[in-house]
Amino acid sequence: MAIVHIYTGDDGRSHIEELSNVIPPFGTPERDRTQPATGIAFLRRDRDTFPGFHNTPRRQYIFVLTGSLEFEVADGDKRTLGSGEVILVEDVTGEGHITRGVADTAFVHLA
């Protein structure tokens, strides 16, 4: 499984990439790696609440629990995530991204 990643490039624009091989198999030493987190929040998005470009307020993982979310960056690159998929959002500066969709989500705020 890949994790979608939105980040700010050196050009000040948000970009999308896929991070592969980030989930280690059970029983390997890598499975014990942890990332410090400061909290978790659950959110039901029942309409398109961010139709315009915006930055994420903090580095965070977003887990799509039900429904689907579409993320778009300025160059037109888009990714749609459905139930069980994960995105790492780190574009706290720069141009930002657009989020569309209806979904139940869990946000894990990273330290």
C-alpha positions as CSV (number, residue, x, y, z in Angstrom):
1,M,0.0,0.0,0.0
2,A,1.3,3.5,-0.9
3,I,0.6,6.6,1.1
4,V,-0.2,9.7,-0.8
5,H,2.0,12.7,0.2
6,I,1.3,16.4,-0.3
7,Y,4.3,18.7,0.3
8,T,5.6,22.2,-0.5
9,G,8.5,22.0,-3.1
10,D,11.4,24.4,-3.4
11,D,9.2,26.4,-5.9
12,G,6.7,27.2,-3.2
13,R,4.0,25.1,-4.8
14,S,2.3,22.1,-3.4
15,H,3.0,18.8,-5.1
16,I,1.6,15.2,-4.8
17,E,3.7,12.0,-4.8
18,E,3.1,8.5,-3.7
19,L,5.3,7.0,-0.9
20,S,5.7,3.3,-1.4
21,N,7.1,0.6,0.9
22,V,6.3,2.7,4.0
23,I,4.4,0.0,5.8
24,P,6.8,-2.6,7.1
25,P,5.8,-6.3,7.5
26,F,4.8,-7.5,10.9
27,G,7.7,-9.2,12.7
28,T,10.4,-7.0,11.2
29,P,12.5,-4.5,13.2
30,E,11.1,-1.6,11.1
31,R,7.5,-2.3,12.5
32,D,8.6,-0.7,15.8
33,R,9.3,2.7,14.2
34,T,7.0,5.3,15.6
35,Q,6.3,8.9,14.7
36,P,5.6,11.4,17.5
37,A,2.0,12.7,17.4
38,T,0.3,15.4,19.4
39,G,-3.3,14.3,19.0
40,I,-6.0,12.8,16.9
41,A,-9.3,14.3,15.7
42,F,-12.3,12.8,13.9
43,L,-14.2,14.8,11.4
44,R,-17.3,14.2,9.3
45,R,-17.1,16.1,6.0
46,D,-20.7,16.2,4.8
47,R,-20.0,18.7,2.0
48,D,-17.2,20.3,0.1
49,T,-15.9,22.5,2.9
50,F,-12.6,23.6,1.3
51,P,-13.3,24.4,-2.4
52,G,-10.4,26.8,-2.7
53,F,-6.6,26.5,-2.1
54,H,-5.5,26.3,1.5
55,N,-2.6,25.1,3.5
56,T,-2.7,22.4,6.1
57,P,-2.6,23.9,9.6
58,R,0.0,21.3,10.7
59,R,1.8,18.2,9.4
60,Q,-0.8,15.5,9.7
61,Y,-1.9,12.1,8.4
62,I,-5.5,11.9,7.2
63,F,-7.1,8.5,7.3
64,V,-10.3,8.2,5.1
65,L,-12.7,6.0,7.2
66,T,-15.7,6.1,4.9
67,G,-16.5,8.0,1.7
68,S,-13.9,9.6,-0.5
69,L,-11.8,12.8,-0.7
70,E,-10.1,14.4,-3.7
71,F,-6.9,16.4,-3.3
72,E,-5.7,18.8,-6.0
73,V,-2.6,20.9,-6.4
74,A,-2.1,23.9,-8.6
75,D,-0.6,22.0,-11.5
76,G,-3.8,20.1,-11.8
77,D,-2.5,16.9,-10.3
78,K,-5.3,15.1,-8.4
79,R,-5.6,12.1,-6.2
80,T,-8.9,10.6,-4.9
81,L,-8.7,8.5,-1.7
82,G,-11.4,6.1,-0.6
83,S,-12.1,4.2,2.6
84,G,-8.9,2.8,4.2
85,E,-6.5,5.1,2.3
86,V,-4.1,7.5,3.9
87,I,-2.5,10.8,3.0
88,L,0.4,12.6,4.6
89,V,-0.3,16.4,4.3
90,E,2.7,18.7,4.9
91,D,2.2,21.8,2.8
92,V,2.0,24.2,5.7
93,T,3.5,27.0,3.6
94,G,3.2,28.0,0.0
95,E,0.4,27.7,-2.5
96,G,-1.7,25.0,-0.8
97,H,-4.1,22.5,-2.1
98,I,-7.9,22.0,-2.7
99,T,-9.8,19.3,-0.8
100,R,-13.2,18.0,-2.1
101,G,-15.5,15.3,-1.0
102,V,-17.7,13.7,1.6
103,A,-16.0,11.4,4.1
104,D,-15.5,10.4,7.7
105,T,-11.9,11.0,8.5
106,A,-9.3,10.7,11.3
107,F,-6.6,13.3,11.5
108,V,-3.4,12.4,13.3
109,H,-1.5,15.6,14.2
110,L,2.3,15.1,13.9
111,A,4.8,16.6,16.3
